Amino acid sequence: MNFLILLAVALVISCIGFYKYVYFISLGYGFSIAGIGIALLILYPEQLTVPTILACILFIIYGCRLGGYLLVREIRSASYRSTMKREIKDGSDMKMIAKVSIWITCALLYVLEVSPVFFRLYNGGKTDVVTIVGIVIMACGIILESTADLQKSRAKKKNPNRFCDSGLYKIVRCPNYLGEVLFWTGVFVSGVTTLTGALQWVCALLGWACIVYIMFGGARRLEIRQNKNYGSDPEYQAYVQHTPILLPLIPLYSVEKYKWLIG
């Protein structure tokens, strides 16, 4: 029943996508995660422990930071709006049944992503070392993503026409997406010792695998865009040949050819 309540929360918040299609996966995503974090605090007052309270608070921080960042960027950046208009369908030619299907699928995915923490509360799981490790990884993911966004914003203000290769961008080309992967990996880790039964494992693994897939797809989309913008720049070519695209120390420098990645 509480799973359905969380789904309802995600559905209500993400329905903003009917106003603007991209909001299903941007503002609707961020604020849905924050809303689910609040809902978990309300639904499980007696089962909450310090780590699970921290996990819920991190959901709220993560969602509000991401949603707020995307909202401010869309309002202030004409170039970002133009890019999104080119890269993501506006949904104007999409039938309502298709939009509804995407809406429900997205909301369900958001609940699956947080399901390891939900199942720990639902199962009455006790705090252990694995839970704490997961929370720490979540916090590191938020810090990494926030820092990457800030560094890129500063770099673009200094030189709008140059790619960003400073700060965390010296380590990987998509450190903000790495932060996302790290955050949701922490969520998954935090719940692994409390998952019971095939259904819970499937939900937790599916949520984690989907967001990792989406981040790699986002990295591919960014790579394609940057290749168009900076492909003739020798400095950019040197940068992409020596800097992994998403995972540090892993010599994966390009995902453009993997057309099955959609982000």
Secondary structure, DSSP 8 states (H G I E B T S, - for coil): -HHHHHHHHHHHHHGGGGTSGGGGTTHHHHHHHHHHHHHHHHH-TTT--HHHHHHHHHHHHHHHHHHHHHHHHHHH-HHHHHHHHHHS--STTS-HHHHHHHHHHHHHHHHHHHHHHHHHHHTT----HHHHHHHHHHHHHHHHHHHHHHHHHHHHHH-TTS---SGGGGT-S-HHHHHHHHHHHHHHHHHTTT--HHHHHHHHHHHHHHHHHHHHHHHHHHHHHHHHHHTT-HHHHHHHHHS-SSSTTS-----TT-TT---
